Amino acid sequence: MSLNDSFNCKLKEHRKDIFETNDNGSEKFLPIKAAEKLMEEYDFLTVDENEEIFVRNGSMYHDRGESVIKQEVQRVLPKGYGRVTTPKSQTISTVCDWTRIKREEFREDSRYINLENGVFDLETDEFIEEEANFLFRHKLPVKYDEDAWPEKTLDIIRDIVVEENIPLIQEMFGYCLYRDYPFNKAFMLLGNGANGKTTILNILQNFLGNDNIANPSLQALLERNYNDHNLFKKLANINADIPDRSLKNTSKFKKLTGEDMIFAEKKHSNDALQFKNYAKLIYSANDLPETHEFNDAFFRRWIIIDFPYKFTSDPEDGYKTKDPDILKGLFTDEEMSGLFNWALQGLKRIFRNNGFSTSDSTKNVKKEWLLRTDSLRSFCEYHCEEDPDYFVPKDEFMKVYKYYCKVFDIRYKSKNKVGRELPKVLAVDSRRKRISGYKNGFDSGPVRVWVGLKLKDLVFLSDDFDELDVFKDVEGGFEKVGLLELKGDEVVDDGLGFGRSDLLEVLPGEGEGMAVEMVFEEFSDVDNDRVGEVLDELVRKGDVVEQFSGFYKKV
């Protein structure tokens, strides 16, 4: 039965009760009686704050209450009956006055999930088949079947992401089922094109249903207040391939993920509302957008899930084979029922562990984000500090900064841009100093330097890196800082004597290579960042090749 069929001609059955006959034989419509009879046939609720009328159909309340009342009244009015707007408006006003409820009271209990064939209770793990008096406004387009399991969907997910990220995907699906935001996390699916991000999002959208999702991009949400309105009563905000435009007003992002009240305007309308968002923010991107927010509170809210594999139509290029019909026949009742059971496991694990699972991609979100979006700030964040006793010639700073960018395969900023931006990142001064013996071995005049800048933890420098001239003020002059001190103790503590020969010893020389996750596992006593730096260096020198995304073998 369609929604329109459910709301159809019920008032006609009570026609004799809602009209009275005048002395002249004409009929007079009785709006109060009509409202009484309508309320016997329908279950209405009116939001007190904006007088929006909802009407129940099955287990859900729909925002069509006013429309239903108008249609019912129109069907019983005789042809030629005076002003039809008056009986309609009077009936609506009466129903509205008798069914008021505060918006805060008209909320769906996050304990229950409304499904096609009943209600699931998250606290008791029980399925309730009979319709009870729930205040649902949405329904998951899934039937409950406790024995179902999503074998086809899991095969797809296993082919797209590495094993350690599957729990995160499962928890992301499960978290969308919960109509609250107790864990302040948003999701970014990251990787170059044709790597399965869109496939995962398509599965998630079909699972949740189009009525339960919104689609504004992250930038649109942060830049325009009226886009917040789209999130009201939605389970997720899903947007694929967001633009790389820089993020502004990130304080709003924290509110959207932090159980804070949101004031949402409606475009071309004076109607506004306040609500706590529970739509989970889920995006995909080829590249992370630049941000002007650098405190940990912003980065701590992100879960980045890497999609390392590439799918193509060429079976000979070494990449995984693309299946254009991968989703064909996937969205059956049985598969979606199984996906619900799988997602429930993820949701329960979040609450059991008081947080989400961890993986390599979730451990260093800030470092990864800055590395991909702002190479200068990334270098300064992890390899520079303010110290009034140190100074670095500008040419030396550019040399080591460009080397850093080369190691991590990121773009470096020009010398002029560095000159403008560095003082905004660190409290350093640009000056001229005479450095006797610098470069040419004799005094060649004042040298442009950054004063108050100390380099540290330069663990990415290879053993054959050229000499680096960095200086420290001492009594009576200054002295050169040794390269070993610049590399820092982290070389010993992080690497535990680990070097290129160790990696070359375990990497295969044939076949598809070794997955980077297996490399990290092989050297579990060494920091992953250090292993990654040495691996990148071997690739750069041509001793190791990345056979395809995430798999390495020695040449």
C-alpha positions as CSV (number, residue, x, y, z in Angstrom):
1,M,0.0,0.0,0.0
2,S,1.4,3.4,-0.9
3,L,1.5,6.4,1.4
4,N,-1.3,8.1,-0.6
5,D,-3.5,5.0,-0.3
6,S,-3.1,5.0,3.5
7,F,-4.4,8.6,3.7
8,N,-7.5,8.3,1.6
9,C,-11.2,9.4,2.1
10,K,-11.6,8.4,5.7
11,L,-13.6,11.6,6.6
12,K,-16.3,10.7,4.1
13,E,-17.4,7.9,6.4
14,H,-18.4,10.6,9.0
15,R,-20.0,13.1,6.6
16,K,-23.3,13.2,8.5
17,D,-21.5,14.1,11.7
18,I,-19.5,17.0,10.4
19,F,-22.3,19.0,8.6
20,E,-25.4,20.5,10.0
21,T,-28.4,21.6,7.9
22,N,-29.5,25.2,8.2
23,D,-33.2,26.3,8.2
24,N,-32.9,27.1,4.5
25,G,-31.7,23.6,3.7
26,S,-28.0,24.5,3.1
27,E,-25.2,22.6,4.8
28,K,-22.8,24.1,7.3
29,F,-19.4,22.6,7.8
30,L,-18.4,21.9,11.5
31,P,-14.6,22.2,11.7
32,I,-14.4,21.0,15.4
33,K,-16.4,17.9,14.6
34,A,-14.3,17.3,11.5
35,A,-11.1,17.6,13.6
36,E,-12.6,15.1,16.1
37,K,-13.4,12.5,13.4
38,L,-10.0,13.0,11.7
39,M,-8.3,12.4,15.0
40,E,-10.2,9.1,15.4
41,E,-8.9,8.0,12.1
42,Y,-5.4,9.4,12.2
43,D,-2.6,9.8,14.7
44,F,-1.5,13.5,14.5
45,L,1.3,15.3,16.3
46,T,2.1,19.0,16.0
47,V,5.5,20.5,16.7
48,D,4.7,23.4,19.0
49,E,7.6,25.6,17.9
50,N,6.7,25.8,14.3
51,E,3.2,24.2,14.1
52,E,4.3,21.6,11.7
53,I,1.7,18.7,11.7
54,F,2.9,15.1,11.4
55,V,0.7,12.1,10.7
56,R,1.5,8.5,11.6
57,N,1.5,5.7,9.0
58,G,2.5,2.3,10.2
59,S,5.5,2.8,12.5
60,M,6.4,6.3,11.3
61,Y,5.3,9.9,11.5
62,H,5.3,11.8,8.2
63,D,5.4,15.5,7.8
64,R,2.2,15.4,5.7
65,G,-0.3,16.1,8.4
66,E,-1.5,19.5,7.0
67,S,-1.7,18.1,3.5
68,V,-3.8,15.1,4.7
69,I,-6.3,17.3,6.5
70,K,-6.7,19.6,3.5
71,Q,-7.3,16.6,1.2
72,E,-9.8,15.0,3.5
73,V,-11.8,18.2,4.0
74,Q,-11.8,18.9,0.2
75,R,-13.3,15.5,-0.5
76,V,-16.3,16.0,1.8
77,L,-17.1,19.6,0.8
78,P,-20.0,19.8,-1.7
79,K,-19.4,21.4,-5.1
80,G,-19.9,25.2,-4.9
81,Y,-19.4,25.3,-1.2
82,G,-18.4,28.9,-0.4
83,R,-14.8,29.6,0.5
84,V,-13.1,26.2,0.8
85,T,-10.0,27.7,2.5
86,T,-11.9,28.6,5.6
87,P,-13.1,25.1,6.6
88,K,-9.6,23.7,5.8
89,S,-7.8,26.3,7.9
90,Q,-10.2,26.0,10.8
91,T,-9.9,22.2,10.8
92,I,-6.1,22.4,10.6
93,S,-6.0,25.0,13.5
94,T,-8.2,22.7,15.7
95,V,-6.1,19.6,15.1
96,C,-3.0,21.7,15.7
97,D,-4.2,23.0,19.0
98,W,-5.2,19.5,20.2
99,T,-2.0,17.7,19.3
100,R,0.8,20.0,20.3
101,I,4.1,18.5,21.5
102,K,7.5,20.1,22.2
103,R,10.2,19.4,19.6
104,E,12.4,18.1,22.3
105,E,9.7,15.6,23.3
106,F,9.2,14.5,19.7
107,R,12.5,12.7,19.4
108,E,13.3,9.2,18.4
109,D,14.9,7.2,21.2
110,S,18.4,6.1,20.1
111,R,17.9,2.8,21.8
112,Y,15.5,1.6,19.1
113,I,16.1,1.1,15.3
114,N,13.0,1.1,13.1
115,L,13.1,-1.6,10.5
116,E,10.8,-2.7,7.7
117,N,9.3,-5.6,9.7
118,G,9.7,-4.4,13.3
119,V,11.9,-2.6,15.8
120,F,15.3,-3.6,17.1
121,D,16.1,-2.8,20.7
122,L,19.9,-2.1,21.1
123,E,19.8,-2.4,24.9
124,T,18.2,-5.9,25.0
125,D,19.2,-7.2,21.6
126,E,15.6,-8.1,21.1
127,F,13.5,-7.7,18.0
128,I,10.0,-6.3,18.5
129,E,7.6,-7.4,15.7
130,E,4.4,-5.7,16.8
131,E,4.1,-2.0,16.3
132,A,4.4,-0.1,19.5
133,N,4.0,3.6,20.4
134,F,7.3,4.8,19.1
135,L,7.9,8.3,17.9
136,F,9.8,7.3,14.7
137,R,10.2,9.7,11.8
138,H,12.5,7.4,9.8
139,K,12.8,3.8,8.9
140,L,15.8,1.7,7.8
141,P,14.9,0.0,4.5
142,V,16.0,-3.4,5.9
143,K,14.2,-6.4,7.2
144,Y,15.5,-8.1,10.3
145,D,16.8,-11.6,9.9
146,E,19.0,-12.8,12.8
147,D,20.5,-15.6,10.6
148,A,21.5,-13.5,7.6
149,W,25.1,-12.6,6.9
150,P,26.5,-10.3,4.1
151,E,29.0,-12.6,2.4
152,K,29.0,-10.8,-1.0
153,T,29.4,-7.4,0.6
154,L,32.3,-8.6,2.8
155,D,34.0,-10.1,-0.2
156,I,33.9,-6.7,-1.9
157,I,35.2,-4.8,1.2
158,R,38.0,-7.3,1.7
159,D,39.1,-6.7,-1.9
160,I,39.0,-2.9,-1.5
161,V,40.7,-2.1,1.9
162,V,43.5,-3.7,3.9
163,E,42.5,-6.2,6.6
164,E,43.3,-3.9,9.5
165,N,40.8,-1.3,8.2
166,I,37.9,-3.6,7.9
167,P,36.9,-3.1,11.6
168,L,36.8,0.6,11.0
169,I,34.5,0.2,8.0
170,Q,32.3,-2.1,10.1
171,E,32.1,0.5,12.9
172,M,31.4,3.3,10.5
173,F,28.4,1.4,9.1
174,G,27.3,0.6,12.7
175,Y,27.7,4.1,14.0
176,C,25.3,5.4,11.4
177,L,22.5,3.3,13.0
178,Y,22.8,5.2,16.3
179,R,20.8,8.4,16.6
180,D,23.3,10.3,18.8
181,Y,26.9,11.4,18.5
182,P,28.6,10.3,21.7
183,F,32.0,9.7,20.0
184,N,33.2,12.8,18.2
185,K,34.4,11.3,15.0
186,A,34.0,12.0,11.3
187,F,35.3,9.8,8.5
188,M,37.5,10.5,5.5
189,L,37.9,7.8,2.9
190,L,41.2,8.7,1.2
191,G,42.9,7.6,-1.9
192,N,43.5,8.3,-5.6
193,G,40.7,7.7,-8.1
194,A,39.4,4.2,-9.1
195,N,40.2,2.6,-5.8
196,G,36.8,1.6,-4.3
197,K,35.8,4.6,-2.2
198,T,32.7,5.3,-4.2
199,T,31.7,1.6,-4.0
200,I,31.8,1.6,-0.2
201,L,29.8,4.8,-0.1
202,N,27.2,3.4,-2.6
203,I,26.7,0.3,-0.4
204,L,26.3,2.5,2.7
205,Q,23.8,4.8,1.0
206,N,21.7,1.9,-0.2
207,F,21.9,0.3,3.3
208,L,20.7,3.5,5.1
209,G,18.2,4.6,2.4
210,N,18.1,7.9,0.5
211,D,15.5,9.3,3.0
212,N,18.0,8.9,5.8
213,I,21.0,10.7,4.3
214,A,22.1,14.2,3.4
215,N,24.7,15.1,0.8
216,P,26.3,18.6,1.3
217,S,30.0,18.7,1.0
218,L,32.1,19.4,4.0
219,Q,33.0,22.8,2.7
220,A,29.3,23.6,2.0
221,L,28.4,22.7,5.6
222,L,31.1,24.9,7.1
223,E,30.6,27.9,4.8
224,R,26.7,28.2,4.7
225,N,24.4,28.0,7.6
226,Y,21.4,26.9,5.6
227,N,23.1,23.6,4.7
228,D,22.9,22.5,8.3
229,H,19.1,22.2,7.9
230,N,19.7,19.2,5.6
231,L,21.2,17.2,8.5
232,F,18.2,17.3,10.7
233,K,16.9,13.8,11.6
234,K,19.3,12.2,9.1
235,L,21.6,9.2,9.9
236,A,24.5,10.3,7.8
237,N,25.9,13.1,5.7
238,I,27.7,11.4,2.8
239,N,29.6,13.2,0.1
240,A,31.9,11.6,-2.4
241,D,35.1,13.3,-3.7
242,I,34.8,16.5,-1.8
243,P,36.6,19.5,-3.4
244,D,40.2,20.3,-2.2
245,R,39.1,23.8,-1.3
246,S,40.5,24.8,2.1
247,L,38.3,24.3,5.1
248,K,37.0,27.4,6.9
249,N,35.0,27.8,10.1
250,T,36.1,24.5,11.5
251,S,34.6,25.5,14.9
252,K,31.2,24.5,13.3
253,F,32.8,21.1,12.3
254,K,33.5,20.5,16.0
255,K,29.8,21.4,16.9
256,L,28.5,19.0,14.2
257,T,30.5,16.1,15.7
258,G,30.3,17.1,19.3
259,E,26.7,16.9,20.6
260,D,26.4,20.7,20.6
261,M,23.2,22.6,19.6
262,I,23.1,23.7,16.0
263,F,21.2,26.7,14.8
264,A,20.1,25.9,11.3
265,E,18.5,28.4,8.9
266,K,16.4,27.3,5.9
267,K,17.2,28.8,2.5
268,H,14.7,31.4,1.3
269,S,12.7,31.0,4.5
270,N,12.4,32.5,7.9
271,D,12.0,29.0,9.4
272,A,15.0,28.0,11.5
273,L,15.5,25.3,14.1
274,Q,17.9,24.3,16.8
275,F,18.9,20.7,17.1
276,K,21.7,18.3,18.1
277,N,23.2,16.7,15.0
278,Y,23.5,12.9,14.9
279,A,24.1,12.6,11.1
280,K,27.6,11.0,10.9
281,L,29.9,13.0,8.7
282,I,31.4,10.7,6.0
283,Y,33.4,11.9,3.0
284,S,35.8,10.7,0.4
285,A,38.6,12.6,-1.3
286,N,41.6,12.1,-3.6
287,D,43.5,14.6,-1.5
288,L,42.9,16.1,1.9
289,P,41.6,19.7,1.9
290,E,43.9,22.3,3.5
291,T,42.8,23.6,6.9
292,H,43.5,26.7,8.8
293,E,42.9,24.9,12.1
294,F,45.9,23.3,13.6
295,N,45.0,22.3,17.1
296,D,44.6,18.7,18.1
297,A,40.9,19.0,18.8
298,F,40.3,19.3,15.0
299,F,42.5,16.4,13.9
300,R,41.4,14.2,16.8
301,R,37.9,14.2,15.4
302,W,38.9,12.5,12.1
303,I,39.2,8.9,11.2
304,I,41.1,8.5,8.0
305,I,40.6,5.2,6.1
306,D,43.1,4.6,3.3
307,F,42.1,3.0,0.1
308,P,45.5,1.8,-1.3
309,Y,44.5,-0.3,-4.2
310,K,43.8,0.8,-7.8
311,F,41.3,-1.0,-10.0
312,T,41.6,-0.8,-13.8
313,S,40.3,-2.6,-16.9
314,D,43.7,-3.6,-18.1
315,P,44.6,-7.1,-16.8
316,E,48.3,-6.6,-17.7
317,D,49.1,-3.4,-15.8
318,G,49.7,-5.0,-12.4
319,Y,46.7,-3.4,-10.7
320,K,43.5,-5.1,-9.5
321,T,40.9,-5.8,-12.1
322,K,37.9,-3.5,-12.1
323,D,34.4,-5.1,-12.1
324,P,31.9,-2.6,-13.6
325,D,29.0,-4.8,-12.3
326,I,30.3,-5.2,-8.8
327,L,27.1,-3.9,-7.2
328,K,24.7,-5.7,-9.6
329,G,22.4,-7.9,-7.6
330,L,24.0,-7.0,-4.3
331,F,21.1,-5.1,-2.6
332,T,18.8,-8.1,-1.9
333,D,16.7,-8.3,1.2
334,E,18.9,-11.2,2.5
335,E,22.2,-9.3,1.9
336,M,20.9,-6.1,3.5
337,S,19.6,-8.0,6.5
338,G,23.1,-9.6,6.8
339,L,24.7,-6.2,6.5
340,F,22.5,-4.9,9.4
341,N,23.8,-7.8,11.6
342,W,27.4,-7.1,10.6
343,A,27.0,-3.4,11.3
344,L,25.4,-4.1,14.7
345,Q,28.6,-5.9,15.7
346,G,30.6,-2.8,14.8
347,L,28.3,-0.6,16.8
348,K,28.5,-2.8,19.8
349,R,32.3,-2.9,19.6
350,I,32.5,0.9,19.7
351,F,30.6,1.0,22.9
352,R,32.4,-2.0,24.4
353,N,35.8,-0.4,23.7
354,N,34.6,3.1,24.4
355,G,35.9,4.2,21.0
356,F,36.8,3.1,17.5
357,S,39.4,0.6,16.5
358,T,42.9,1.9,15.6
359,S,45.0,1.3,12.6
360,D,48.1,2.9,11.1
361,S,45.9,5.4,9.3
362,T,44.2,6.5,12.5
363,K,47.3,6.9,14.7
364,N,48.9,10.0,13.2
365,V,46.0,12.0,11.6
366,K,47.5,15.4,12.2
367,K,50.9,14.4,10.8
368,E,49.3,12.8,7.7
369,W,47.0,15.8,7.2
370,L,49.7,18.4,7.3
371,L,52.1,16.3,5.2
372,R,49.5,16.1,2.4
373,T,48.2,19.7,2.6
374,D,50.9,22.0,3.9
375,S,54.5,20.8,3.5
376,L,56.0,23.9,5.2
377,R,53.8,23.6,8.3
378,S,54.3,19.9,8.4
379,F,58.1,20.3,8.4
380,C,57.9,23.0,11.1
381,E,55.5,21.0,13.3
382,Y,57.8,18.0,13.5
383,H,61.3,19.2,12.7
384,C,61.6,22.8,14.0
385,E,61.2,24.6,17.2
386,E,61.6,28.1,18.5
387,D,64.9,28.7,20.4
388,P,66.5,32.2,20.6
389,D,70.0,30.6,20.8
390,Y,69.9,29.1,17.3
391,F,69.9,30.5,13.8
392,V,69.8,28.8,10.4
393,P,71.0,30.4,7.1
394,K,68.0,30.6,4.8
395,D,69.7,28.6,2.0
396,E,70.4,25.8,4.5
397,F,66.7,25.8,5.6
398,M,65.5,25.6,2.0
399,K,68.0,22.8,1.3
400,V,66.8,20.6,4.2
401,Y,63.1,21.5,3.7
402,K,63.2,20.6,0.0
403,Y,65.0,17.3,0.9
404,Y,62.2,16.6,3.3
405,C,59.6,17.1,0.6
406,K,61.5,14.9,-1.8
407,V,61.6,12.1,0.7
408,F,57.9,12.2,1.3
409,D,57.0,13.0,-2.4
410,I,55.2,16.2,-1.6
411,R,55.4,19.7,-3.2
412,Y,57.7,22.3,-1.6
413,K,57.0,26.0,-1.5
414,S,59.1,28.5,-3.2
415,K,61.8,30.5,-1.3
416,N,59.7,33.7,-1.5
417,K,56.6,31.9,-0.1
418,V,58.6,30.4,2.7
419,G,59.9,33.8,3.5
420,R,56.4,35.1,3.8
421,E,54.8,32.2,5.6
422,L,57.5,30.9,8.0
423,P,57.2,33.9,10.5
424,K,53.5,33.2,10.7
425,V,54.1,29.6,11.6
426,L,57.0,30.1,14.1
427,A,58.2,33.1,16.0
428,V,61.4,33.6,14.1
429,D,63.1,36.7,12.7
430,S,64.7,37.4,9.3
431,R,68.1,39.0,9.8
432,R,71.6,39.3,8.3
433,K,74.6,37.8,10.1
434,R,78.3,37.6,9.3
435,I,79.3,33.9,9.5
436,S,83.1,33.5,9.2
437,G,84.0,30.6,7.0
438,Y,80.5,29.8,5.9
439,K,80.4,27.9,2.6
440,N,83.5,29.3,0.8
441,G,85.7,29.1,3.8
442,F,86.1,32.9,4.1
443,D,84.0,35.9,5.2
444,S,81.8,36.6,2.2
445,G,79.7,39.2,3.9
446,P,76.4,39.1,5.8
447,V,74.2,36.0,5.3
448,R,70.4,36.0,5.4
449,V,69.4,33.8,8.3
450,W,66.4,32.8,10.4
451,V,67.1,33.8,14.0
452,G,65.4,31.8,16.8
453,L,65.0,28.7,14.7
454,K,66.3,25.3,15.8
455,L,66.1,22.2,13.6
456,K,65.5,18.8,15.3
457,D,64.8,15.1,14.7
458,L,65.9,15.1,11.1
459,V,65.6,11.3,10.9
460,F,64.6,11.4,7.3
461,L,68.1,12.5,6.2
462,S,70.1,9.7,4.5
463,D,73.6,8.8,5.5
464,D,75.0,10.4,2.4
465,F,73.2,13.8,2.9
466,D,75.5,16.8,2.3
467,E,76.7,18.8,5.3
468,L,74.1,21.0,6.9
469,D,75.2,24.4,8.3
470,V,73.2,25.2,11.4
471,F,74.5,27.4,14.2
472,K,74.1,28.0,17.9
473,D,75.0,31.2,19.8
474,V,77.7,30.6,22.5
475,E,79.6,32.9,24.8
476,G,81.9,35.0,22.6
477,G,80.3,34.0,19.3
478,F,78.6,31.0,17.8
479,E,79.4,27.4,16.9
480,K,78.2,24.9,14.3
481,V,75.7,22.2,15.3
482,G,76.7,18.7,14.4
483,L,74.5,16.7,12.0
484,L,74.2,13.9,14.6
485,E,72.6,16.3,17.0
486,L,70.3,17.6,14.3
487,K,69.1,14.0,13.6
488,G,68.4,13.7,17.3
489,D,68.0,10.8,19.7
490,E,65.0,9.6,17.7
491,V,67.4,7.9,15.3
492,V,68.4,5.5,18.0
493,D,65.2,5.3,19.9
494,D,62.9,4.9,16.9
495,G,65.1,2.9,14.7
496,L,66.8,0.5,17.2
497,G,69.7,0.2,14.8
498,F,67.3,-0.3,11.9
499,G,68.5,0.5,8.4
500,R,68.2,-0.1,4.7
501,S,69.9,-3.5,4.8
502,D,67.3,-4.8,7.2
503,L,64.5,-4.0,4.8
504,L,66.3,-5.4,1.8
505,E,66.8,-8.7,3.7
506,V,63.1,-9.3,4.1
507,L,61.6,-7.9,0.9
508,P,61.1,-10.5,-1.9
509,G,62.7,-10.0,-5.3
510,E,59.9,-11.5,-7.3
511,G,56.2,-11.9,-7.4
512,E,53.7,-9.3,-6.3
513,G,55.9,-8.1,-3.5
514,M,55.2,-7.7,0.2
515,A,52.3,-5.6,1.6
516,V,53.4,-2.6,3.6
517,E,51.3,-3.9,6.5
518,M,53.4,-7.1,6.5
519,V,56.6,-5.0,6.5
520,F,55.4,-3.1,9.6
521,E,54.6,-6.4,11.2
522,E,58.0,-7.8,10.4
523,F,59.6,-4.9,12.2
524,S,57.1,-4.5,15.0
525,D,59.7,-3.3,17.4
526,V,60.5,-0.3,15.2
527,D,58.4,2.8,14.8
528,N,56.2,2.6,11.7
529,D,57.2,6.1,10.7
530,R,60.9,5.1,10.7
531,V,60.2,2.0,8.6
532,G,58.2,4.0,6.2
533,E,61.0,6.6,5.8
534,V,63.6,4.0,5.1
535,L,61.2,2.3,2.6
536,D,60.6,5.6,0.8
537,E,64.4,6.2,0.6
538,L,65.0,2.8,-1.0
539,V,62.2,3.5,-3.5
540,R,63.8,6.9,-4.3
541,K,67.2,5.3,-4.8
542,G,65.8,2.6,-7.1
543,D,66.7,-0.3,-4.8
544,V,63.0,-1.1,-4.2
545,V,60.0,-0.8,-6.5
546,E,56.3,-0.4,-5.5
547,Q,54.9,-3.2,-7.6
548,F,51.4,-1.8,-7.2
549,S,49.9,0.3,-4.5
550,G,51.0,-0.8,-1.1
551,F,53.2,-3.8,-2.3
552,Y,57.0,-3.6,-2.4
553,K,59.8,-5.8,-3.8
554,K,63.5,-5.2,-4.1
555,V,65.0,-4.7,-7.6
